[in-house]
């Protein structure tokens, strides 16, 4: 019953975000000019802020999800190096494995993740800020690979917390809100897996 409700009420919105990201990557490649890239990045930031602020507002949150998904997807080409060794589908396979493990662990330890969830949430912001530091100082790709691996563990844990609380959350939150949360978790896992594979293959 729980999984059926997730499939009908939550997963379609997560899938919408992923499809928007795929279309953005396919139809909207990164801008050739620095000004265009900066402008797109600012719009992306604004759409993310709006998505978080209006996450519980039905209709608007779906519109912002599609916009944000397309924008973040348009930057996917920046992670390409010309190497075909580790394609995006392999990153997606890693993500599906991690999400499956997170679902099983989260449901098995249901109700025991609340204390851990707050700490993981704080770590996610440290992790995201850490990427800015790594790119600014241009450290060896090995460090980027290690940091991406840390991200896989971190967002895998966050996903376990999400699945652990999803049954109760379905009773009090719109399915679109939960779908956005799951999309953002999935997106971060895909990106971390892609960066890890790029550095392993380099």
C-alpha positions in Angstrom: 0.0 0.0 0.0 2.8 2.4 1.0 4.8 1.7 -2.2 1.7 2.0 -4.3 1.0 5.4 -2.9 4.6 6.5 -3.5 4.3 5.2 -7.1 1.1 7.1 -7.8 1.5 10.2 -5.8 5.2 11.0 -5.6 7.3 9.2 -8.3 5.5 11.0 -11.2 6.8 14.4 -9.9 10.3 13.1 -9.4 10.2 11.7 -12.9 9.0 15.1 -14.3 12.1 16.7 -12.8 14.4 14.1 -14.3 12.7 14.3 -17.7 13.1 18.1 -17.6 16.8 17.7 -16.8 17.3 15.3 -19.6 15.5 17.6 -22.1 17.5 20.6 -20.8 20.8 18.6 -21.3 19.7 17.5 -24.8 18.2 20.7 -26.2 19.9 23.5 -24.3 23.7 23.1 -24.2 25.9 25.3 -22.1 26.3 28.9 -23.4 29.4 29.7 -25.3 29.8 33.1 -23.7 30.7 33.7 -20.0 27.9 36.3 -19.8 25.3 33.8 -21.0 26.5 31.2 -18.5 26.4 33.7 -15.6 22.9 34.8 -16.6 21.7 31.2 -16.8 23.3 30.4 -13.5 21.5 33.4 -11.8 18.2 32.2 -13.2 18.9 28.7 -12.0 19.7 30.1 -8.5 16.4 32.1 -8.5 14.4 29.1 -9.6 16.0 27.0 -6.9 15.1 29.6 -4.2 11.6 29.8 -5.6 11.3 26.0 -5.7 12.3 25.6 -2.1 10.1 28.6 -1.0 7.0 27.3 -2.8 7.7 23.6 -2.5 4.4 23.1 -0.6 2.4 25.3 -3.0 0.8 23.0 -5.6 0.8 24.0 -9.2 3.6 26.6 -8.7 6.0 24.1 -7.3 5.4 21.9 -10.4 6.1 24.8 -12.8 9.3 25.7 -10.9 10.3 22.0 -10.8 10.2 21.8 -14.6 12.1 25.1 -15.0 14.8 24.2 -12.5 15.1 20.7 -13.9 15.6 22.1 -17.5 18.1 24.7 -16.3 20.2 22.3 -14.2 20.2 19.8 -17.1 21.5 22.5 -19.4 24.7 22.6 -17.4 25.3 18.8 -17.8 27.6 19.3 -20.7 30.1 21.1 -18.4 30.8 17.6 -16.8 31.8 16.1 -20.1 35.4 15.7 -21.0 35.0 14.0 -24.4 35.7 10.6 -22.8 33.0 7.9 -23.5 34.5 5.6 -20.8 31.9 6.4 -18.1 28.6 7.6 -19.7 25.7 9.1 -17.9 23.7 5.9 -18.0 26.3 4.3 -15.7 25.8 7.2 -13.3 22.1 6.5 -13.4 22.7 2.8 -12.7 24.7 3.7 -9.7 21.9 6.0 -8.5 19.2 3.3 -8.9 21.4 0.9 -6.8 22.0 3.5 -4.1 18.3 4.5 -4.0 17.2 0.8 -3.7 19.6 0.3 -0.8 18.4 3.5 0.8 14.8 2.3 0.5 15.5 -1.0 2.1 17.6 0.4 4.9 15.3 3.3 5.5 12.3 1.0 5.8 14.1 -1.5 7.9 15.2 1.2 10.4 12.0 3.2 10.2 11.7 5.6 13.0 15.4 5.5 14.0 16.6 8.1 11.5 15.2 11.3 13.0 18.3 12.2 15.1 20.6 11.3 12.2 18.6 13.3 9.6 19.4 16.7 11.1 23.1 16.0 11.1 23.0 14.8 7.5 21.1 17.9 6.5 23.8 20.1 7.9 26.5 18.0 6.2 24.8 18.4 2.8 25.3 22.1 2.9 28.9 21.7 4.0 29.4 19.2 1.1 27.9 21.6 -1.5 30.0 24.5 -0.2 33.0 22.2 -0.3 32.6 21.9 -4.1 32.9 25.6 -4.5 36.2 25.5 -2.5 37.5 22.5 -4.5 36.9 24.2 -7.9 38.3 27.5 -6.8 41.6 26.1 -5.6 41.9 23.5 -8.5 43.0 20.6 -6.4 44.0 17.2 -7.9 41.1 15.3 -9.5 41.7 12.6 -6.8 40.3 15.0 -4.2 37.2 15.7 -6.4 36.7 11.9 -6.7 37.0 11.4 -2.9 34.6 14.3 -2.3 32.1 12.9 -4.8 32.3 9.5 -3.1 31.5 11.3 0.2 28.5 12.8 -1.6 27.2 9.4 -2.6 27.3 8.2 1.0 25.8 11.4 2.3 22.9 11.6 -0.1 22.4 7.9 0.2 21.9 8.4 3.9 19.6 11.4 3.3 17.5 9.2 0.9 17.3 6.5 3.6 15.9 9.2 6.0 13.5 10.3 3.3 12.2 6.7 2.7 12.0 6.1 6.5 9.7 9.1 7.0 7.8 8.9 3.7 4.8 6.9 5.0 4.1 9.6 7.7 4.9 12.4 5.3 2.3 11.1 2.8 -0.4 11.8 5.3 0.5 15.5 5.8 2.3 16.7 2.6 1.3 16.9 -1.1 2.7 14.3 -3.3 4.4 17.0 -5.4 6.3 18.3 -2.4 7.7 14.8 -1.7 8.4 14.3 -5.3 10.5 17.4 -5.4 12.5 16.2 -2.4 13.1 12.9 -4.0 14.1 14.5 -7.3 16.7 16.7 -5.6 18.1 13.7 -3.7 18.3 11.7 -7.0 19.8 14.6 -8.9 22.6 15.0 -6.3 23.4 11.3 -6.4 23.5 11.3 -10.2 25.8 14.3 -10.3 28.1 12.9 -7.5 28.3 9.5 -9.4 29.1 11.3 -12.7 31.9 13.3 -11.1 33.3 10.3 -9.4 33.3 8.3 -12.6 34.9 11.1 -14.5 37.8 11.3 -12.1 38.2 7.5 -12.0 38.3 7.4 -15.8 40.7 10.4 -16.1 
